[in-house]
């Protein structure tokens, strides 16, 4: 039997089936240019936030953004660097350098491809909303905190590894506040907040960055220092160092040949891969979650339907190839994808065009990027962090959600901020699963059936007892539910159990039921199971719990159970 082909190019096939036209092309061109303009400053800011030079964010959009659009499963997703990865990638860069960051991204790409080939796209749907909301809100808080250094031009002696130490370092660094950086940040934040209300069709962040750059130049001319990309970053060409970012395309490089944390190429070893495997898996899982959530949002806006496994493979291909050309981790971005839809996109060509806009920017606008103030980019990321924290949704959830969901949300948020996202998601999933098991076990109960419950029970002899089990019999509920069947007075010879409301049994339930049968055989009590569904009956037979005359039988309803019980009590019989 041949294996199914991997779902490559699913989004392109969907677009062609929907009927591509000149109108569609115009929509893709308009959307691609719009989103490309949005992506340029965000890509640079996010690269800086993870500890890399700004050009690596642009390379990510250029390579990964176009490859994911070509190979992925969503017509409208736009991929590139996103804020969600900052809390994972920054520690990797600090510990392993740029080479380690790119190697870890490459490994994450391999994991995403494997997930797609294993058809794991639908498994992401099983992550509870409080877990997702909790860790995204926590990431937003962490990202916002990291921006205060550049917002205020603070000088930090070291970059602390945990949140409490970061807050402490920022407080101690407040005396080093720079007036120029603070003024630029204040103006940019005001524009970012106010401009969209006045002129929503012109990207507010573009206006904010332009005004921030002009203000920075003006302040520098008056002797007030403002930190810029050109002062913070540089590149070498023909042995000459130039400020800012290089105005040429990235070259191919194996990640392990790039500098590690000590500035030397990474020594390839099994230990290195072992250390990078856990963060690579975290990157892959976060990338899968964010990309598929983004695809769901785009589907809701357009009425389309994405291929989740195709999207995972596309994300994997992009993250596998981009690090070879200096690109950092990429995933679908909800804000850019929504802007893509609103601007009239019809197919993945819009995302490819958005990468082309970044290409033009690299080749022709790179010298101008040197004038962008670091405080302006920090202000942009601060707004991104606020939007990502989804404070309105958090408040709404805290107000209306059950206490168990509130506990999960607050746990994930706190662990993300104080420790890391991987721990937060792991603990959140375990906590959500445990609370769900508790709720399901509370829904499963066993009760004695009164005589008036059913006509068949009206005049049953005292030697017959009737019970009903309602709810799933699984490891969290089986022992409690089945233990009731053992509590009856001596002299009972037949027990009828209505299991028509039992949808499933797991191995724990089957083992507990087998123990009940063993006790019944020792006490010479017969068991009649009434109304088992075909699935439950099949499970019982596979477990070896077979019909045995005078000991165990399955019947369709309580009327048949009554007849069988009376026949066993009076085998020579005259009916009753």
N, C-alpha and C positions, 0 to 999 in steps of 0.2 A: 504494500500500500504506500503510495507516494505522499510525502508531507505537503501541506498546503503552502503555496508561495507566500513569502513575507509581503505584508500589505504596503509596499512602497508606492509612492506617487498617488496615494488615495485621494488627496485633495485636488490634484489636477484632474483626475478622472471625474470627480464630482462636478468640477467646474465645467468641463466639456459636456457632460450629460445635461447640465442646466442650460446650455446653449450660450456659448461665448459669442459676443458681437462687438461692433465698433463702440457701442455705448458702454459695454463692459470694459473695453480697453481704456476709454476715457476715464471711467471711474477708477480703474487700477492706477493710471498715471497720476490722477489728482490725489488719491489716497497715499500712494507711495511717496510722493514729494512731501506731502504734509507730515506723514509719520517720520520720514527721514530727517526733516528739520527738527522734529521733537526729539529724535533719538540721539542726535549728535552731542549736545551738552550732557544728557543723561548718561550716555556711554562713558564719556570722559570722567564725569563725577563719580560714577560707580566704580570705575577702575581704580581711581584714587582712593576711594573708600575701602577697597579690599587690599590696599598696599602695593598696587601696581602703577606703572606710569600711565597717563591718560590715553596714549595711543593704543594700548592693549584693549581698552573698551571699544574703540573704533574698529580695530581688527576683528573683534568678536562679532559686531554687527555685520561687517563686510563679509566674513567667511561663514560663520555659524548662521547668521540671519538668513542668508540666501540658500544655504544647503538645507536648513530645516524647512524652509518654504517649498523647496523643490521636492523633498523626500517625505514630508510629513503628512498628517491625516486631517488637518483643519484648514479650511479655505481662508480663514480670516486671522489666524494667529500671527502675531508679529513677535519675533524672538530676538533676544539680545541680553546684555547684562541686566539684572534686576536687583532691587534692593533686598529681596528676601535672602539672597546668598551672602550678604555682607558678613553676617555673624558667623557663618561657617568658613568663608574663604579667608577672612583677615587673619585668624589664628594659623591657618595653613601657611600663608605667606610669611608670617612672622617666624614660624618654626622652620620652614623648608625653602623659603625664598621663592622667586618667580618660577624657577624650574620645577619645584615641588608643586606649586599651584597648578601649573599647566599639566604636569604628569597626573595629578589627582583628577583634573578635569577629563583627561583622556580616559582614565579608568572608569570614571562615571559614565562617559559615553558608551563604553563597552557594556556596562551594566544595564543601561537604558535599552540598548539594542537587544540584549538577552531578554529583558522583561517584555519587550514588544514581540519577539519571536515566540515567547512562551504564552502569548495572549493574556498578559496580566493587566491590560488596560482597565478592565472593569473592576479589578480588586481595589483600585484607588477609591471607588465609590463607598467602600466600607469604612473609611476614616470619618469619625463623627464630626459634626459641625463644631461643637465646643472645642475639640482638639485643634482643628484648623484655625478657628477664630482666636484661640488662646495663644498659639505660637506665632501667628502673624502679628497680633497686637504686641506681643513681647518683642518680636524683631523690630517693629516700628519704634518702640521705646529705646532699644539699644542703639539703633541707627541714629535717632535724634540726639542721643547723648554724645555719640562719637563726633557729631558735627560742631559741637560748641568750641572745640579747639580752634578750628579754622574760622568759625563765625566771629569769634572775638579776638583772633590772632594770638591765642595763648601759647606760651612756651612750656612744653612738658619735658621734664628730664627723661622720663621713660614712658612707654605705652603699657599701662597695666593690663593684665590678662583677664581680670574679673570685674564685674560691674561696680561693686562697692569700692574697689580700689580706684576705678576710673573716676567715680564721683569725687572721691577724696583728692585725687590728683588735680582734677579740674578746679576744685575749691581752693587748693593751695596755689594754683597757677593764676588765679584771678588778678593779683597785682601786676601781672605781665600783660594785661589787656591792652590791645592796640586800638587807638582811636580810628585810624583809617579803615581797618578791617571791619570794625563794628558799624561804622557809618555805611559802608558798602552793603553789609549784611542787612541792616535795617531798611535801606532803600529797596533792595531786591525783594525782601520779604513783603514790603508794602505793595510793590508792583505785582508780585505773584498772587497776592490775596485780592487786590482791587481790580486789576486789569481785566480778568475774565468776565467781570460783571458789566464792564463798559463796552469792551470790544471782544466778544467771545470768539469771533472768527480768526483773530490773530493770536497765535500762541503766546500766552503771557510770559512763559519762561524765556522766550526769545527776546522779548522786550526787556525783561528784567536783567538778563545777562548783558545786553547791549548797553543799557543804562549803567549797570554796574561797572563795565569796562571803561566807559567814558568818565564816570565818577572817579574810578581808580587812577586814570591818567591825570585828571584834574588835581586830585589830592597829591599825587607824586610830584606834579609840577609846583605845588606849594609846600613841598618839603615834608608831607605827611606820608609815611611809608604804608604801602598796601601790598601784601603778598600776592603774587600772580603765578600762573602756570609756568611762565618763562623763567621766573626766579627759582621755582621749586624743582623743575624737571629740565633735562637737557638730553641731547643725543650727539653721537660722534659721526662725522662724515669725512673720510680721507684724512683721519687723524686730527681733525679740527672739531672742537666742541661747540655746539650751537644750542641756544636756549629753546625751550618749548618742545614740540613734537615733530618727528621727521615728516617731511612732505613727500614721501614715497611709499610704495606698497611694501607690505611685510615680506620677509624672505622665509624660506623653509628652514626649520631648525628642530632637531629632536629636543624635547623638553629637558632631558637629563644633561644636555650640553649647555644649558642656560645656568646662570648663577643660582646657587642655593642661598641659605641665610648668611653664610660666611663669605659670599661673593665668588666662591669657586664652583665649578661644575659639580652636579650631584653624582656621588658614587653609586652606581646601580648595584643593588643587593636585594636579597630576599627580605631582609629586615626593613629596607625602605618601603617595599611594596606592602609589607605587613602593616607598617605604620600608616600608610596612605589608604589602605583598603576601607577602614571604617569611615573616614571622612568622605571617601569617594562614594560609598554606599549612601551616606546621608545626602550628598549632593544629588545623586541619582533619584532618591526618593522624593526630595523636595522639588527637584525639577519635574518629576512626573506629576506630583500633586499640583504644582502651580500651572503647568502646561495644560493638564486636563481640565482643571477648574476654569482656566482661561477659555478653552474650547467650548465648555458648557455655557459660559457667559456669552460668547460669540454666537453660539447656536440659538440662545434665547433672543438675541437681538435681531437675528436674520431669518430664523425658522429653518436653518440648515441642520445637518447632522454630521458630526465629525466621526472619523475612525480612530478610536482611542489607541489601538495597537499600532496603527500606522503613524500616529503622532509620536508615540514613544520611540519608534524606530527612527523617525526623522530627527527627534531631539538627540538621540544617540549618535547618529551620523554627524550632526553639527558639532557636538561636543567631542567627538573623536577626532575630527579633522581640524577644527579651529585651533587647538593648542599647538599644532604643528606649524602654524603661521602666527603665533603670538596671541591668539584669542583666549580669553578667560571663559569661565562658565557662562552658558547661555540657557535661557528658558523663555517660554512665552510670557509676555508682559500684558497684564489685563488692561492697564490704562492705554498703552499703545495700540493694542488690538481693538479696543473700543473706539479709539480715535480713527483707526483704520476703517472700521465699519461705518462710522458716521461720515467719513470723508468720501464714501461711495465705492469702496473696494468690492470686487466681485470674485477674485480668484487669488491664488498665492502669488501671482505676478506682482501684486501691490507690494508684498513684503520683499520681493526681489528688487523692485525699483527703489524701495526705501534703503536697501543696502547699496544700490548704485548712487544714491544721493550722498551717502557717507563716503563712498569712493571719491566722488568729486570734491568733497570737503577736505579729504586727506591730501589730495594732489594740489589743490588751488587755495585753500583757506588755512592751511596749517600754521603759517606765520602769524596770522591774526589771533589764533587761539592762545598765543603766548601772553596776550594782554588780559585774558580772563582772570579776574581776581579769584583766589581760593575761597574767599568769603561768599562770593556770589554763587559758586557751585555748592558750597555748604548750605546756603539758604535754599537752593533748589532741592537738595536732598532732605533738608528738614521738612519741607512741604510734602515730599514723597513719603517720608516716614509718618507724618501725620495722617495722610490719606491711607497708608498701609495699616496703621493701627486700628482703623475702623472704630473709632471711639463711640460713634453713634450706635453701631451694631452691638458693641460690648455693653453699653448702658442698657440697651433694649433687652438683650439676653439676660443680663443680671436681674432685670425687673420682672420678666415674664417666665423665664425658664424654670423647670423643676430644680430643686436643690442639688440633686446629683449632677445635673449638667453644669450648674454654676460652679460646683466644686471642681469638676474637670477643667472648665475654662480657666478658673483662677490658678489651679495647679500648673497648667501648661504655661500660662502667662508668667507666673513667678519663676518657674524653673528655667524658662527661656532667658529671662532677664538675668537671673542670678548665676546660672550655670551655662547651659547651652541648649540649642534646639533639639539635638539628637536625644538627649536625656528627657527633655520635655515631651517630645512626641512619644517616646517609649513608655514613660510613666503615664502619660495621658491616655494612651491606648489601653494599657493594662487597667488603669482606674476605670475608664469607660466600660471596658469589657466586664470587670468585676461588678460594677453597679448595674449593668444590663442583666447579668446573670442573677443578681439579687432580685431585680424587678420581675424577671421571668419566673424565678422560683416562687415568688409571692403569688403569682397568677396560677400556679399549679397547686391544686388541693384535692384531697380525698375526703368524701363525706358519706355517711350512711344515708341511704335513700328511705324517706318515710313512706308509709303505705299509700298515701294519697298521691305520690309522685307519678305513678303509672298504674293503669288498671291491672296489669299483670302482677302487681305487688300487693293487691288488696287483701288476700287471704292466704298468704304464704305461711307455711308451718313455721314454728319457732326454731326449727332446726336449720332454717335457711336465712342467711343475711344478705342484704344487697347494698352495694356501694357504687359510687361513681367517682371516677378520676377525670379531672378537667385540666387541660394544659399539657405542654410538652414534658415528657419524662426524660430528663437529662441529668448530668452529674450534679447540678446544683439543686435539683428538686426531687430526684428519684427516691432517695433514702427516706426523706420526710414523708413523701406521698405513699410509698408502699409499706412503711412501718405501721400505718393505720390498719392495714389488712391483718396484722398479727394480733391486734387487740380485740378479741372477742371472748365471750363466755364459753366455758366447756359445754359440750353437748351439741354444738353447731357442727353439721355434717356437710353442708354445701354453702359456698360463698359465691355470689354473683357479683361481678364487677363490670359496670358499664364503662367502656373505654372509647366510646364513639367520639368523644371530644379530645382524644389524645392524638395529636398530629404526627408525633415521632417518638422514638426511643433511641437512646444512645447505649453504648456498651455498659456504662454504669447501671442504667436502668434494667438492661437485660440480665446483668449479673444479680441485681437486687431481686428481680422477679424470680429468677432461678432459685434464690435462697428461700423466698416465700413458698415456692412449690415444694422445696425439700421439707420445710417445716410442716406443710399441709399433709404431705405423704406420711410423715411420722405420726401425725395426729389423726390420720385417716379422714381428712377433710378434702372434698372435691372443689375445684375452681372452675367457674364458667365465665369466660370473657365475652362480653356482649358488645356487638357493634364495632369490631376493629376495622379500620380502613384497610384497603388492599395493601398499602405500603407498610402499615404496622404489622399486618399478618405475615407479609413476606419477611420482615425483620425478625419476627419471632421464629419462623421456620428456619431461617438461616442460622439463628443462634441455637438451634437444636431443641427449642421449646415446642414439642410436637403434641398433637392430640393424643390423649390416652384415656380410653373408656374408664369411667369411674374416677378419674383423677383430673383431667384437663380437657376442655372442649371450647371451641369458638362457635358462637352463634351470631345471627344477624341482628337480633333485637331482644328486648326484654321479654316479649311474649314467648319466643323460642327458648329463652333462658329459663323461664318458669316451667315450660313443658319438660325440658331436660332435667331440671332439679327434682321435679315430682317423680319422674321416671326413675331417677337414681335412688330416691328415698323409698320408692315402692316398686322394685323391679318386677314383681310378679303380676303386678298390676291391673288395676281396674280404673285407670285414669288417675284419680287422686287418692 
